[in-house]
Amino acid sequence: MAKKKGGMSAGSLIGGILVVLTAMVLIVNLGLWTPMSKIFGLPEINSLSQLMPGEDSKVKPDVKLGLKEPSLKSSDFNSQTNTPEATETPSETTQTQNGDNSSSQTQKTATSVPEGALSLITTKQALDKLADIETATPHTKGYNRKTDFGTWQNSNQLCGYGTTRDYILKRDMTDVTMDKNCKVLTGTLQDPYTGKTIKFQRDTYETVNGKQKKTGGDSMAVQIDHVVAVNDAWASGLWKDSRKGDRITYANDPEVLVASEGEANNIKQQGVNLVKDEALNGSSTKWKDATPSIWLPSNKTYQCSYMAKRVYIKDKYKLSMSSWEKAETKSFLTQCVADGN
């Protein structure tokens, strides 16, 4: 005869379990479980209901693995807008944590002049600092904007992808939206130079036959202006070899920069007559608002702050002024102080 295989069959296992359960039922019903539980240290059972699964056993335990809550990252957002500039990557609309893609930034209340455009010193303080600024003839030779001062630098405050331009747009505008690479897409500027309210929309493009074609926007409607123009800064001291290390820093310094209407910035150009003969004969650019040789914004409520800001910048970077520029600055600021501005 063949030998039976060892082990327990399923039927035997089930039968054994039933025997054990039947024994437990009898023991509980006869009241024998309580004395046994005390002897062997078992949990006390006074009724059969305690052997049945309760409601609490049907609830899944709250198991936590100690992982950090996921956060929304700019890289998670869906692509929507094409690159406005050949050097930039495709842009995408940023969403807030509530899923609202109307604005990725906290909205700022519009004022007559953006806070970032205001002078960091008063007109009285500017007058005091003016006395210490060196008087020198402007050095106009050898200036090369791109070679000496470069382009906008990437800002470590804007993902490392947004540039100084984006930083100033974000600072000076309200209702700002940005893409996943911290490029400003839209916003509203209360222009300090003209007092106008300007709606900004970044240029958008699509690729047609391998070439980029503009489809909308007007990036140049709002430009970033150096209050003391880069050309002026060069002529006032940054032309020196010892100042090479300050040039790119100057060109990207937020305290030097303001967002402004594109047309006003284009009219302003270098913002001061650097040649004595031109200064004596009046501005060759026929500025409507100016001292004899210094451009002024048409927004008269900003003129005193603008002139004080020029002094602050020249003092900060140890830049000189021509004799005519200094005299006109002093005369203008003196009147500002007298008027309580």
C-alpha positions in Angstrom: 0.0 0.0 0.0 1.1 3.5 -0.7 1.9 5.7 2.3 -0.3 8.6 3.0 1.3 11.9 2.6 2.0 13.8 5.9 0.4 17.0 7.0 -3.0 18.2 7.9 -5.8 18.5 5.3 -8.0 21.7 5.1 -10.9 19.8 6.4 -9.0 18.7 9.5 -7.8 22.3 10.1 -11.3 23.7 9.9 -12.6 20.9 12.2 -9.9 21.7 14.7 -10.8 25.4 14.7 -14.5 24.6 15.2 -13.7 22.4 18.2 -11.6 25.2 19.8 -14.4 27.8 19.2 -17.0 25.4 20.6 -14.9 24.8 23.7 -14.5 28.6 24.2 -18.2 29.2 23.9 -18.9 26.5 26.5 -16.3 27.9 28.9 -17.6 31.4 28.6 -21.2 30.4 29.0 -20.4 28.3 32.1 -18.5 31.2 33.6 -15.3 29.3 33.7 -13.3 31.9 31.6 -13.0 34.5 34.4 -11.0 32.3 36.9 -8.9 30.9 34.0 -8.1 34.4 32.7 -6.8 35.4 36.2 -4.6 32.3 36.4 -3.1 32.5 32.9 -3.2 36.4 32.5 -5.7 36.4 29.7 -8.1 39.3 28.9 -11.3 39.1 30.7 -14.4 38.0 28.7 -17.8 38.1 30.2 -20.0 37.6 27.1 -19.8 36.2 23.6 -20.3 39.7 22.1 -16.8 40.5 23.2 -15.5 37.8 20.8 -17.3 39.5 17.8 -15.7 42.3 15.8 -16.9 45.8 17.0 -17.4 49.0 15.0 -13.9 50.2 16.0 -12.4 47.2 14.3 -13.9 48.2 11.0 -12.1 51.6 11.0 -8.7 51.6 9.2 -5.9 52.7 11.4 -4.4 56.2 10.8 -1.0 55.0 9.7 1.5 57.8 9.1 4.9 57.3 7.6 6.5 60.5 8.7 6.6 61.9 5.1 6.4 65.6 4.4 3.2 67.0 2.9 3.5 67.5 -0.8 3.9 71.1 -1.8 3.0 72.8 -5.1 6.1 73.4 -7.2 6.4 75.7 -10.1 7.6 72.8 -12.2 4.2 71.1 -11.7 2.2 73.6 -13.6 0.7 73.1 -17.0 2.3 74.8 -20.0 0.2 77.7 -21.5 2.3 80.5 -22.9 5.2 80.5 -25.4 8.5 82.2 -24.9 8.5 85.9 -25.5 12.3 86.1 -26.1 14.6 83.8 -28.0 16.9 83.5 -24.9 14.1 82.4 -22.6 12.4 79.1 -22.1 8.7 78.4 -22.7 6.6 80.0 -20.1 3.6 78.6 -18.2 0.9 80.2 -16.1 1.5 79.6 -12.4 -1.4 78.4 -10.1 -1.9 79.2 -6.5 -2.4 76.5 -4.0 -6.2 77.0 -4.4 -5.9 76.3 -8.1 -6.4 79.9 -9.0 -4.2 80.9 -11.9 -5.3 84.5 -12.1 -2.2 85.6 -10.1 0.8 83.7 -8.7 1.8 86.6 -6.5 0.3 88.4 -3.6 -1.4 91.5 -5.1 -0.1 94.8 -4.0 -2.3 97.9 -3.6 -1.7 100.4 -6.3 -0.3 103.8 -5.2 0.5 107.0 -7.1 4.1 105.8 -7.3 5.4 102.3 -6.7 7.3 102.1 -3.4 10.4 100.7 -5.2 10.6 103.9 -7.3 10.7 106.3 -4.4 14.0 107.7 -3.1 15.5 106.0 -0.1 16.5 109.5 1.2 14.6 112.7 1.7 15.3 115.8 -0.4 17.0 117.4 2.7 19.3 114.4 3.1 20.0 114.5 -0.6 21.1 118.1 -0.3 23.4 117.2 2.5 24.9 114.3 0.5 25.2 116.4 -2.7 27.9 118.5 -1.0 30.2 115.5 -0.7 29.8 114.3 -4.4 32.9 114.9 -6.5 32.7 117.5 -9.2 34.4 116.3 -12.4 34.1 116.6 -16.2 32.2 113.5 -17.6 34.4 110.9 -19.3 32.3 110.0 -22.3 34.8 108.0 -24.4 35.1 104.3 -24.6 31.5 103.4 -23.5 30.1 100.1 -24.7 26.8 99.1 -23.0 26.8 95.4 -23.8 30.5 94.7 -23.4 31.0 96.6 -20.2 27.7 96.2 -18.4 26.3 93.0 -19.9 22.7 91.9 -20.0 20.1 91.3 -17.3 21.4 88.8 -14.8 19.4 85.8 -13.5 18.0 86.6 -10.0 18.5 84.1 -7.2 15.3 85.6 -5.7 13.3 84.4 -8.7 13.9 80.7 -9.1 17.3 81.4 -10.7 15.6 81.7 -14.0 13.8 85.1 -13.7 16.1 88.0 -14.4 16.6 91.4 -12.8 14.0 92.7 -15.3 11.4 90.3 -13.9 12.4 91.2 -10.4 11.7 94.9 -11.0 8.5 94.2 -12.9 7.3 92.1 -10.0 8.3 94.7 -7.4 6.8 97.8 -9.1 3.6 96.4 -10.6 0.4 95.1 -9.1 -1.7 92.1 -10.1 1.4 90.3 -11.2 1.3 86.8 -12.7 4.4 84.7 -13.4 5.2 81.5 -15.2 6.9 78.5 -13.7 10.3 80.0 -14.5 9.5 83.2 -12.6 9.1 85.3 -15.7 6.5 88.0 -15.3 3.6 87.5 -17.7 1.2 90.3 -16.8 0.7 93.1 -14.4 -0.4 96.7 -13.9 2.1 99.6 -13.6 1.3 103.0 -12.0 4.1 104.7 -14.0 6.2 107.0 -11.8 7.4 109.0 -14.8 4.1 109.9 -16.3 1.5 109.0 -13.7 -0.3 106.7 -16.3 -1.7 103.3 -15.5 -0.3 100.8 -17.9 -1.4 97.2 -18.5 1.6 95.0 -19.1 1.4 91.7 -21.1 4.5 89.8 -22.0 5.1 89.0 -25.7 3.9 85.6 -26.7 5.2 83.6 -29.6 4.5 80.5 -31.6 6.8 78.5 -33.9 5.9 78.5 -37.5 8.1 76.7 -40.0 10.9 76.7 -37.5 10.7 80.4 -36.8 9.1 82.3 -33.9 6.1 84.4 -34.8 4.7 87.0 -32.3 1.1 86.2 -31.4 0.4 88.9 -28.8 1.5 91.0 -25.9 3.6 94.2 -25.7 6.7 93.7 -23.5 8.1 97.1 -24.4 5.1 99.0 -23.1 6.9 98.7 -19.7 10.6 99.0 -19.6 13.2 99.0 -16.8 15.1 102.2 -16.5 18.4 103.1 -14.7 17.5 106.3 -12.9 21.1 107.3 -13.3 21.6 106.0 -16.8 24.4 103.4 -17.5 26.0 105.9 -19.9 26.0 108.5 -17.1 27.4 106.1 -14.6 30.2 105.2 -17.0 31.0 108.9 -17.6 30.9 109.6 -13.9 33.4 107.0 -12.7 32.7 103.5 -13.8 34.9 104.0 -16.9 37.9 103.6 -14.6 39.7 100.2 -14.7 39.5 100.0 -11.0 35.7 100.1 -11.2 35.3 97.1 -13.6 33.9 94.9 -10.9 31.1 97.4 -10.2 29.7 97.7 -13.7 27.5 94.6 -13.9 26.5 95.0 -10.2 25.4 98.6 -11.0 23.4 97.6 -14.1 21.4 95.0 -12.0 21.1 96.9 -8.7 17.4 97.2 -7.8 18.0 100.5 -6.0 19.2 102.0 -9.4 16.2 100.6 -11.3 12.5 101.5 -11.8 9.8 100.1 -14.1 8.6 102.9 -16.4 6.5 103.6 -19.4 8.5 102.5 -22.5 8.0 105.7 -24.3 9.1 107.9 -21.4 12.2 105.8 -21.0 13.0 106.1 -24.7 12.6 109.9 -24.5 14.8 110.1 -21.4 17.8 108.2 -22.9 20.9 109.1 -20.8 18.9 111.6 -18.8 21.5 114.3 -18.5 23.7 116.4 -20.8 27.2 115.2 -20.3 28.7 117.7 -22.7 29.2 121.3 -21.4 28.3 123.1 -24.6 25.0 121.1 -24.9 24.2 121.9 -21.3 24.7 125.6 -21.7 22.6 125.6 -24.9 19.8 123.5 -23.4 18.9 119.9 -24.0 19.6 118.6 -27.5 16.8 116.1 -27.0 14.3 118.8 -26.4 12.9 117.4 -23.1 9.6 118.9 -22.1 10.4 118.5 -18.4 13.9 119.2 -17.3 16.3 121.6 -15.7 18.6 123.0 -18.3 20.6 119.7 -18.5 18.8 117.1 -16.4 15.7 115.2 -17.6 12.8 115.2 -15.3 9.6 113.0 -15.3 6.5 114.7 -16.5 4.8 113.4 -13.3 5.5 116.5 -11.2 4.6 114.7 -8.0 7.6 112.4 -8.5 10.2 115.0 -9.6 11.6 115.8 -6.2 11.9 112.1 -5.2 13.5 111.4 -8.6 16.1 114.0 -8.2 16.8 112.8 -4.6 17.1 109.3 -5.9 19.7 110.4 -8.5 21.8 111.9 -5.6 21.4 108.7 -3.6 22.7 106.5 -6.5 25.6 108.8 -7.3 26.6 108.8 -3.6 26.2 105.1 -3.2 28.5 104.3 -6.2 30.8 107.2 -5.6 30.0 108.7 -9.0 30.8 112.3 -9.8 28.7 115.1 -11.2 29.6 117.8 -13.7 29.6 121.3 -12.4 26.4 122.2 -14.2 24.7 119.0 -13.2 25.6 119.6 -9.5 24.5 123.2 -9.6 21.1 122.4 -11.2 20.6 119.5 -8.7 21.2 121.8 -5.8 18.9 124.5 -7.1 16.1 122.0 -7.7 16.4 120.2 -4.4 16.6 123.4 -2.5 13.2 124.4 -4.0 11.8 120.9 -3.1 12.8 121.4 0.5 11.4 124.9 0.6 8.1 123.5 -0.8 8.0 120.7 1.8 8.6 117.9 -0.7 
